[in-house]
């Protein structure tokens, strides 16, 4: 499988993990503050974080000489891909 295939699989996995976390915390979130509706929960599942912190951390790894170049480039590719998809 190519790196693009792994990126797509990673993106789908992250969406599923977000969905599970929102569903598990939905009863608490719907009773707090203004309340959370199912429409708002779907936006939370799709939205997630935009990736600025992840990209900064990936850049630190990419610039580190002690980590093999192939691995640091792959981490940067996956992080940038996820930030782009979201």
Secondary structure, DSSP 8 states (H G I E B T S, - for coil): --HHHHHHHHHHHHHHHHHHHHHHHHHHHHHSTT---HHHHHHHHHH---SHHHHHHHHHHHH-TTS-HHHHHHHHHHHHHHHHH-
